[in-house]
């Protein structure tokens, strides 16, 4: 008889804990997240890293804008395009 009481008490405590956890800290799903300023990501053509589009490392090449994660990748792209155009 006391084993049944322990199981029932444990179940009640578990359900109360689960209920309080949901009330105090709601789950972070897509409906609860509000993002007013989404960031557009582009891929660096040299190292394939995804970076923000507002990066300062850019090159315009044949009317296309290419974005880079660093000056090193930008220079590597410029060097490669100069070799191709020779």
C-alpha positions as CSV (number, residue, x, y, z in Angstrom):
1,X,0.0,0.0,0.0
2,X,2.8,2.5,0.8
3,X,4.5,1.7,-2.5
4,X,1.4,2.8,-4.4
5,X,1.3,6.0,-2.3
6,X,5.0,6.7,-3.2
7,X,4.3,6.2,-6.9
8,X,1.2,8.4,-6.9
9,X,3.1,11.1,-4.9
10,X,6.0,10.9,-7.4
11,X,3.7,11.2,-10.3
12,X,1.9,14.2,-8.8
13,X,5.2,15.9,-8.1
14,X,6.4,15.3,-11.6
15,X,3.3,16.7,-13.2
16,X,3.4,19.8,-10.9
17,X,7.1,20.3,-11.7
18,X,6.4,20.0,-15.5
19,X,3.5,22.4,-15.3
20,X,5.4,25.0,-13.3
21,X,8.4,24.7,-15.7
22,X,6.2,25.5,-18.7
23,X,4.6,28.5,-16.9
24,X,7.8,30.0,-15.6
25,X,10.0,29.4,-18.6
26,X,8.1,29.0,-21.9
27,X,9.8,27.1,-24.6
28,X,11.7,29.1,-27.2
29,X,10.1,28.2,-30.4
30,X,9.8,30.2,-33.6
31,X,6.5,31.8,-32.5
32,X,8.1,33.3,-29.4
33,X,11.2,34.6,-31.1
34,X,10.8,38.1,-32.6
35,X,13.5,39.2,-34.9
36,X,13.0,42.7,-36.2
37,X,16.3,43.0,-38.1
38,X,17.1,39.8,-39.9
39,X,20.7,39.5,-41.2
40,X,21.2,38.5,-44.7
41,X,24.1,36.0,-45.1
42,X,26.2,35.5,-48.2
43,X,28.8,32.9,-49.0
44,X,32.5,33.9,-49.4
45,X,33.5,32.5,-52.8
46,X,37.1,31.8,-51.6
47,X,36.6,29.8,-48.4
48,X,32.8,29.2,-48.5
49,X,32.2,30.8,-45.1
50,X,28.8,32.4,-44.6
51,X,29.1,36.1,-43.6
52,X,26.9,39.1,-43.2
53,X,26.2,41.0,-46.3
54,X,27.2,44.3,-44.7
55,X,30.9,43.2,-44.5
56,X,33.5,45.8,-45.5
57,X,35.3,43.2,-47.7
58,X,33.7,43.5,-51.1
59,X,34.7,43.3,-54.8
60,X,32.6,44.2,-57.8
61,X,33.5,41.9,-60.7
62,X,31.6,42.0,-64.0
63,X,28.6,43.8,-62.4
64,X,28.4,41.2,-59.6
65,X,29.3,42.0,-56.0
66,X,31.3,39.4,-54.1
67,X,31.5,39.4,-50.4
68,X,34.5,38.1,-48.3
69,X,35.1,37.2,-44.7
70,X,38.6,38.8,-44.6
71,X,41.1,40.8,-46.5
72,X,43.1,37.6,-47.1
73,X,40.1,36.0,-48.9
74,X,39.4,39.1,-50.9
75,X,43.0,39.4,-52.1
76,X,43.0,35.7,-53.0
77,X,39.9,36.2,-55.1
78,X,41.4,39.2,-56.9
79,X,44.6,37.3,-57.6
80,X,42.7,34.3,-59.0
81,X,40.6,36.5,-61.2
82,X,43.7,38.3,-62.5
83,X,45.3,35.0,-63.4
84,X,42.1,33.9,-65.2
85,X,42.0,37.1,-67.2
86,X,45.6,36.9,-68.5
